[in-house]
Amino acid sequence: MAAIEFRDLTLGYDRHPAVHHLSGHIAAGALVAICGPNGAGKSTLLKGIVGALAPIGGDIRIDGVDRRDIAHLPQAAELDRSFPLSVFDFVALGLWRRTGLFGGIGRRDVETIEHALEAVGLTGFEMRPIGTLSGGQMQRVLFARLLVQDARVILLDEPFNAVDDRTTEDLVRLILRWHAEGRTVVAVLHDLALVERIFPETWLIAREPVACGPTSAVLCADNLGRARRMIEAFDVGAHVCGRAAA
């Protein structure tokens, strides 16, 4: 059964298409990388899946999963770390489905948060303000928040950007753990060597689909060159997609 299905999907901003005419499905329990040149619409696609961006055309169908059961890790640049939150309180935000936005935190919840911080190697950081953390430490905190969300579908937007190799490997182990647990994991990545090492399936997009399937077949020189040319030729001022819907 498909966990996520795209039906002639077009997403964009103010009627300007960012990704268009995308069809296909991501199977439940899959471990999938989304790749493409800068400006290919990769982050936009994740926002569409999580429901933060409504389709301009077509639709996204999510089978067997409520959108509240989707966890989304945004790019680090989208986070406001000036807000005075401790590491503990930030991770606790991942419990909102169970406690509500203003619900109390019980002993069981405290233990859940402590176990998540232990899993990402941040025991003892509970009271540290998030604004004092390094980039790698902040990514660990974000993964701890994902752990307490306990979601069936996990969306990761450049999860290893500007973090050290040790942090990358620790977080990769968590991703493989989620996959082994049968969760659906979709990650936007630009490190193709890492994609080839970790992800069995890849979608290559360049505002529209280029190829999807086994990573070794998708990330060939011909497909990567085609994706680059498609981005270079794309009209960023287009008000609507020029290709007729299927």
C-alpha positions as CSV (number, residue, x, y, z in Angstrom):
1,M,0.0,0.0,0.0
2,A,1.3,3.4,-0.9
3,A,1.9,5.7,2.1
4,I,2.2,8.8,-0.1
5,E,0.7,9.2,-3.6
6,F,1.2,12.1,-6.0
7,R,-1.4,12.6,-8.7
8,D,-0.3,15.1,-11.3
9,L,0.8,17.3,-8.5
10,T,1.7,20.9,-8.9
11,L,2.9,23.0,-6.0
12,G,4.0,26.7,-5.9
13,Y,3.7,30.1,-4.5
14,D,1.3,32.8,-5.7
15,R,0.5,30.6,-8.7
16,H,4.2,30.3,-9.7
17,P,4.9,26.6,-10.0
18,A,7.8,25.3,-7.9
19,V,7.3,21.6,-8.7
20,H,4.8,20.4,-11.3
21,H,3.1,17.4,-12.9
22,L,4.5,15.0,-10.4
23,S,2.9,11.5,-10.3
24,G,4.0,8.4,-8.4
25,H,4.0,6.9,-5.0
26,I,6.2,6.3,-2.0
27,A,5.5,2.9,-0.4
28,A,4.8,2.6,3.3
29,G,8.0,1.8,5.2
30,A,10.2,3.1,2.3
31,L,13.5,4.9,2.8
32,V,13.6,7.5,0.1
33,A,16.0,10.4,-0.8
34,I,14.7,13.5,-2.7
35,C,17.5,14.9,-4.8
36,G,17.9,17.7,-7.4
37,P,19.8,20.9,-8.2
38,N,19.2,24.0,-6.1
39,G,15.8,25.4,-6.9
40,A,14.4,22.0,-7.9
41,G,11.4,22.2,-5.6
42,K,12.6,19.6,-3.1
43,S,11.7,21.5,0.1
44,T,8.5,22.6,-1.5
45,L,7.5,19.0,-2.0
46,L,8.0,18.2,1.7
47,K,5.8,21.2,2.6
48,G,3.1,19.9,0.4
49,I,3.3,16.4,2.0
50,V,3.0,17.8,5.5
51,G,0.1,20.0,4.5
52,A,1.8,23.4,4.9
53,L,1.4,24.2,1.2
54,A,-1.8,23.5,-0.7
55,P,-1.6,22.1,-4.3
56,I,-2.1,24.4,-7.3
57,G,-3.2,21.4,-9.3
58,G,-3.5,17.7,-8.8
59,D,-3.3,16.3,-5.2
60,I,-1.4,14.4,-2.6
61,R,-3.0,11.3,-1.0
62,I,-1.7,9.9,2.2
63,D,-3.0,6.4,2.9
64,G,-3.4,5.0,6.4
65,V,-1.8,8.0,8.1
66,D,-3.3,11.1,9.6
67,R,-1.3,14.2,8.7
68,R,-0.9,14.7,12.5
69,D,1.2,11.5,12.3
70,I,3.8,13.1,10.0
71,A,6.9,14.6,11.6
72,H,8.8,17.3,9.6
73,L,12.3,18.5,10.2
74,P,12.7,21.8,8.4
75,Q,16.0,23.3,7.2
76,A,18.0,24.8,10.1
77,A,17.8,28.3,8.4
78,E,14.0,28.2,8.9
79,L,14.3,28.0,12.7
80,D,14.2,30.9,15.1
81,R,16.7,30.0,17.8
82,S,16.5,33.4,19.6
83,F,13.3,32.3,21.3
84,P,14.2,31.5,25.0
85,L,13.5,27.8,25.1
86,S,15.6,25.2,26.9
87,V,16.6,22.0,25.1
88,F,14.1,20.1,27.3
89,D,11.2,22.4,26.5
90,F,12.0,22.4,22.8
91,V,12.0,18.6,22.6
92,A,8.8,18.5,24.7
93,L,7.1,20.3,21.8
94,G,7.2,16.9,20.0
95,L,4.6,15.6,22.4
96,W,1.9,17.9,21.2
97,R,-0.2,15.2,19.6
98,R,-0.5,13.4,23.0
99,T,-0.6,16.4,25.4
100,G,-2.1,19.2,23.3
101,L,-0.3,22.5,22.8
102,F,-0.9,23.6,26.4
103,G,-1.0,20.2,28.1
104,G,1.0,19.2,31.1
105,I,4.1,17.1,31.1
106,G,3.8,13.9,33.3
107,R,6.6,11.6,34.6
108,R,6.2,9.3,31.6
109,D,6.7,12.3,29.3
110,V,9.8,13.4,31.2
111,E,11.2,9.9,30.8
112,T,10.4,9.9,27.0
113,I,12.3,13.2,26.6
114,E,15.2,12.0,28.6
115,H,15.5,8.8,26.6
116,A,15.3,10.8,23.3
117,L,18.1,13.1,24.5
118,E,20.2,10.1,25.5
119,A,19.6,8.5,22.1
120,V,21.1,11.6,20.4
121,G,24.0,12.0,22.8
122,L,22.8,15.0,24.7
123,T,22.2,13.8,28.2
124,G,23.0,16.7,30.5
125,F,21.9,19.4,28.0
126,E,18.3,19.6,29.2
127,M,18.5,23.1,30.6
128,R,20.8,24.6,28.0
129,P,19.1,27.4,25.9
130,I,18.8,26.3,22.3
131,G,20.4,29.6,21.2
132,T,23.7,28.5,22.8
133,L,24.0,25.2,20.9
134,S,26.3,24.5,17.9
135,G,24.8,23.5,14.6
136,G,25.5,19.9,15.2
137,Q,24.0,20.0,18.7
138,M,20.9,21.7,17.4
139,Q,20.4,19.0,14.8
140,R,20.6,16.4,17.5
141,V,18.0,18.2,19.5
142,L,15.7,18.3,16.4
143,F,16.1,14.6,16.0
144,A,15.3,14.1,19.7
145,R,12.0,16.0,19.0
146,L,11.3,13.7,16.1
147,L,11.9,10.7,18.4
148,V,9.3,11.8,20.9
149,Q,6.8,12.5,18.1
150,D,6.8,8.8,17.4
151,A,5.4,9.5,13.9
152,R,4.8,6.9,11.2
153,V,6.0,9.2,8.4
154,I,9.2,11.3,8.9
155,L,10.2,14.1,6.5
156,L,13.8,15.5,6.7
157,D,14.9,18.6,4.9
158,E,18.7,18.7,4.5
159,P,19.2,17.0,7.9
160,F,23.0,16.9,7.6
161,N,23.7,20.4,6.3
162,A,26.6,22.1,8.1
163,V,27.1,19.3,10.7
164,D,30.3,17.4,11.5
165,D,30.9,13.8,10.3
166,R,30.4,12.3,13.7
167,T,27.0,13.9,14.1
168,T,26.0,12.8,10.6
169,E,26.9,9.2,11.4
170,D,25.0,9.3,14.7
171,L,21.9,10.7,13.0
172,V,22.2,8.2,10.1
173,R,21.9,5.5,12.6
174,L,18.6,6.9,13.9
175,I,17.3,7.1,10.3
176,L,18.2,3.4,9.8
177,R,16.5,2.6,13.1
178,W,13.3,4.3,12.0
179,H,13.4,2.4,8.7
180,A,13.9,-0.9,10.5
181,E,10.9,-0.1,12.6
182,G,8.8,0.2,9.4
183,R,8.4,3.9,9.4
184,T,8.4,5.8,6.1
185,V,11.4,8.2,5.9
186,V,11.8,10.8,3.1
187,A,14.8,13.0,3.1
188,V,15.9,15.9,1.0
189,L,19.7,15.6,0.5
190,H,22.4,17.1,-1.7
191,D,25.2,14.8,-0.7
192,L,24.9,12.2,-3.4
193,A,27.6,10.0,-1.9
194,L,25.6,9.7,1.3
195,V,22.5,9.0,-0.7
196,E,24.1,6.2,-2.6
197,R,25.4,4.7,0.7
198,I,22.3,4.9,2.8
199,F,19.1,5.3,0.7
200,P,17.9,2.4,-1.5
201,E,15.4,4.6,-3.4
202,T,15.8,8.1,-4.9
203,W,13.5,10.6,-6.5
204,L,15.4,13.1,-8.8
205,I,13.4,16.2,-9.5
206,A,14.1,19.5,-11.3
207,R,10.8,21.4,-10.8
208,E,9.3,18.3,-12.5
209,P,10.1,14.6,-12.2
210,V,13.4,13.4,-13.8
211,A,13.6,9.8,-12.5
212,C,12.7,7.7,-9.6
213,G,13.6,4.2,-8.5
214,P,16.7,2.4,-7.3
215,T,19.3,4.9,-6.3
216,S,22.1,3.5,-8.4
217,A,20.0,3.8,-11.6
218,V,18.5,7.2,-10.8
219,L,21.7,9.0,-10.0
220,C,23.5,8.3,-13.3
221,A,25.3,11.0,-15.2
222,D,22.7,11.3,-17.9
223,N,19.9,11.9,-15.3
224,L,21.9,14.4,-13.3
225,G,22.9,16.3,-16.5
226,R,19.3,16.4,-17.6
227,A,18.2,17.7,-14.2
228,R,20.7,20.5,-14.4
229,R,19.7,21.5,-17.9
230,M,16.0,21.5,-16.9
231,I,16.7,23.9,-14.0
232,E,18.7,26.2,-16.2
233,A,15.9,26.4,-18.8
234,F,13.1,26.9,-16.3
235,D,11.1,30.2,-16.5
236,V,10.9,31.3,-12.9
237,G,8.5,34.1,-14.0
238,A,5.9,31.7,-15.3
239,H,2.5,32.2,-13.8
240,V,1.2,28.7,-14.6
241,C,2.8,25.5,-15.8
242,G,3.0,25.5,-19.6
243,R,2.5,21.8,-19.9
244,A,-1.1,20.6,-20.1
245,A,-2.3,18.4,-17.3
246,A,-2.4,14.7,-18.0
